[in-house]
Amino acid sequence: MLRILVCVSGGGTNLQAVMDAIRDGRITNTEIVGVISNNKNAYALTRAGQSGIDAVCLSPRDFPDRAAFNQAFLDKVDSYSPDLIVLAGFLVTIPAAMIENYRNRIINIHPSLIFLLRRRVYGLKVHEAALARGVKVTGATVHFVDEGTDTGPILLQKSVEVQEDDTPESLQLRVMEEAEW
């Protein structure tokens, strides 16, 4: 059984997609062993709790410095003994020790085709940037996490055509439905 830990900062739509896929049998031999958020108000924590999945908030703001947070974060991750860590809209820099300990076992779901929009934007801002740039195709990327920002080896990409009447909101929804999930 593959043990996955999901790290989130917001609503948890990708978390929900994974939970649904496990429930429906589209992902097999897998269990979500925990959810960690840096945001105590993240709806993802509610989603996890309603599904009986252990969910905790660990925020850098609750620690005296980044080193203390990084150690607490790594300790919590280790307590789940995950085989795979999925970053699903997680807006915290992953500590170097965690990358080293879980090399090639941390993946990030990124709401764009990384080679097109390799800027530190997230959420709706990704889709605003795509429309402002005038791209005709956007999509989602899943990649391994390494020491850089969105620089790890790409595992999967799926493209989504940008429509002439797209708004950031409509494009975001279509990218989630057609590519991210």
Secondary structure, 3 states (H helix, E strand, C coil): CEEEEEEECCCCHHHHHHHHHHHHCCCCCEEEEEEEECCCCCHHHHHHHHCCCCEEECCHHHCCCHHHHHHHHHHHHHHHCCCEEEEECCCCCCCHHHHHHCCCCEEEEECCCCCCCCCCCCCHHHHHHHHHHCCCEEEEEEEECCCCCCCCCEEEEEEEECCCCCCHHHHHHHHHHHHHC
